[in-house]
């Protein structure tokens, strides 16, 4: 099975959404891409969580290091991101359990200036699957919009995602605005994303730093 999961990961890194993609060497058209492989994995009853944690996440990490080394350009990252989106379309329904007790509302957003949404979307899906009512505001969301939504919906949980060192500061702005509006004590703020750390969470006064959705679920339930 691990060999099969490895194949999905390799196709994510190569950015082959489906069998029509030729791949880097132009010879792979006709061979299964991410969509077909993930569908096959689902048919074989491979756990969707294994597909997430053993293929999608490590695949994107590898793409990030290739970009950092200058071997990949932005369109390469985008092609891999499209693969993850196609995979999540198939996995989403399997990760959501409708018959679960409602654990309350959580507002999710990628902060202003940041367009990365794969991690936020995965976390949103798994939180939904675990019983939270997720209000996903999308990407590039202003501080004002997040705080307004807290007011309107009376949500007591806010999850913020940032993948860029240049946008992580917006998380602090959200915490500060919640304080200024007198809402801070009623709301728990969870933060995550590649550049985020426990130290940063402590510095800005967020309640939880979460490495992934499972960490978030554990911390919310502790
Ligand atoms: C895919 C990708 C893109 C795609 C995004 C597509 C999309 N729809 O998301 C595209 C091509 C658009 C892109 C663009 C850019 N990118 Co980019 N991108 C990536 C890449 C390769 C993967 C990110 C990803 O999806 N990871 C997979 C997911 C599952 O992981 P994750 O997001 O970390 O989320 C998990 C956890 O962090 C956590 N989590 C995340 N958020 C939250 C929130 C909460 C509440 C909780 C509880 C948990 C949680 O749980 C998630 C699930 O496990 C990263 C590399 C990396 N190592 O992160 C670079 C990376 C983030 N990008 C980078 C850069 C530089 C850019 C650009 C500036 C490039 C450019 N010059 O155009 C632009 C910026 C655009 C913008 N304004 O946002 C740099 C950032 C460097 C830095 N220090 O700031 C990185 C680190 C690449 C690198 N190594 O240099 N990118």
Boltz pocket constraint, residues with backbone or C-beta under 6 A from the ligand:
constraints:
  - pocket:
      binder: B
      contacts: [[A, 56], [A, 57], [A, 60], [A, 61], [A, 63], [A, 64], [A, 65], [A, 67], [A, 68], [A, 74], [A, 75], [A, 77], [A, 78], [A, 81], [A, 113], [A, 114], [A, 115], [A, 116], [A, 117], [A, 118], [A, 119], [A, 120], [A, 122], [A, 123], [A, 158], [A, 159], [A, 160], [A, 161], [A, 162], [A, 163], [A, 164], [A, 165], [A, 166], [A, 190], [A, 191], [A, 192], [A, 193], [A, 194], [A, 195], [A, 210], [A, 211], [A, 212], [A, 213], [A, 216]]
      max_distance: 6.0
